[in-house]
Amino acid sequence: MADQSEVQPNRSLSGLEVKPVYTPADIAGNDFARDLGQPGEFPFTRGPYPNMYQGRLWTRRQIAGFGTAQATNERYRFLLEHGQNGISTDFDHPTLTGYDSDHELAEGEVGRLGVAIDSVRDIDDLFLDIPLDKVSVSLTINHPAIVLMGMFLSVAQKRGVDWGALRGTVQNDSLKEFHGQKTFALGPGPSLKLTTDIVEFCTNHVPNWYTISISGYHIRESGSDAVQELAFTIAQGMAYVESALERGLPVDSFAPRLSFFFGCHNDVFEEVAKYRAARRMWARIMKHRYQAQQPESMRLRFHTQTLGSTLMRQDPQNNIARGTLQALAAVLGGTQSLHVSGFDEAFDIPSEEAMRMSLATQLILAHESGVAGTVDPLGGSYFVESLTDNMEEGAWVYINKIKEMGNGSLKDGMLQAIDTGYIEMEIARSAYEYQLRIESGAQVVVGLNQYRSENQQKLELFQFDPEEEEWQKGRLAETKGGRSAADVKSALASLKQSAHDDKNLMPPVLEAVTALATEGEILDTLREVYGEYVDPGVF
């Protein structure tokens, strides 16, 4: 009798039906021109560009951030020397939530899980000797994004770099914080306003910058399945489009500078189907719902990060295989940018050895596997095309529910779905069901609930320097002591008045960071206007 653990499941990781065999009958309703098309052509199912990796490989963008700006700058240089070609920045928890390093809530967290940033001086140090007009930069920040973006622009201006030459992304996805990462600083309405301020300002002044990285990654890390990740991410994107349209921005002026950020789990074909469905859905939404005219406005481009939640402390070197599978799925699905999580991240910030291995994984995929040799290599597969259709169908159920909650408006629907806890409850249900499958053994996790090894793998883990927190606090005190208090007071007063007057806050934020106002001071000013946000909690 066959081992039950080796019997192929009849459902994907997210519960979609998987048949033993697929035939042309499973995609009999598909029309090639309508549903697939050529790569680089509407509806972009097969890829956003005609020649994909034949013309340019995906960007290898390993995220980095820990301790002080100087420490992270050293890691940037290490990664660039080992084959990375794009910089991605992870910030510590105080920075993500809008508190300075000397705040009582920041104690013990400064630089712990990302780099600590308090003032524009830190951003200057973070990108020391990094040519901002030549290296693509990603800032993984959300509610305080307007402050960090202001600091970045101020540094570029100080160095004489034209804003038009800057290329990169600010995550700036405020809505997902309430059911994803939970590093919020303001309520849903005010944070959406700040997100839209950045879109409006950069559309007019920083033309090559991606103004939002609409993020499904954190939704998936919170426990959603692939269908939910797809649905809630697309719904967030629609909310941002509607918010920008309400500002009077023509859709084709800002839509080309929207990007996406997805996670990648272990179910290879489901993940490929998710990415293909996302491109098709977004193209049709932008064309038919929002009347976009330019192909660039309909062309969904995305970054992928392999999922930290899939990494195990048990037999951690098995995580190299998991990261490779997930990276393969992302490439087969047509990602434009990729981060492979370090195999030791279940323990701490990835070590240099883990990051070197992650970059090597990408290089081997690119140059030795053959997967970059043709565009959409799984296109036309009866299984993949059927799974893509099923993924899209499942996502529309959630999106239509949110649209109903907003009486036809996705922006209002998303705010309502956040306020009522609808999205959070759906994710919690999915996470609970997945955990039950692991605990029952129905979902095999090698080394965790089956195939356990008796050998203890020894790792050289990243060592966090606790003295860096005190150094950062000293740096902050020095900054505050050496600036013009009058200039800071004036800039913050101007910011507060602009917030009261419902103006775009990027210009006064730029004035404030240039005067050496800190991130915490700027966010405290905004909290005075918009109020403190208290998470209602959903159980």
QUIRAQUI-V639791 format. One record per helix or strand. SS is the DSSP state (H for helix, E for strand). FROM is the first residue (numbers start at 1). LEN is the number of residues. If there is no record, write none. Layout:
# QUIRAQUI-V639791
SS FROM LEN
SS FROM LEN
This chain:
# QUIRAQUI-V639791
H 4 3
E 11 1
E 17 1
H 24 4
H 32 5
H 52 3
E 59 2
E 63 2
E 67 1
H 69 13
E 86 6
H 93 5
H 104 3
E 115 1
H 120 7
E 136 5
H 145 14
H 163 3
E 168 3
H 175 4
H 188 18
E 209 2
E 212 4
H 217 5
H 226 21
H 251 7
E 258 7
H 268 22
H 295 4
E 302 5
H 308 3
H 318 15
E 337 3
H 352 17
H 382 24
H 410 10
H 422 19
E 446 1
E 450 1
H 467 15
H 485 16
H 506 9
H 519 12
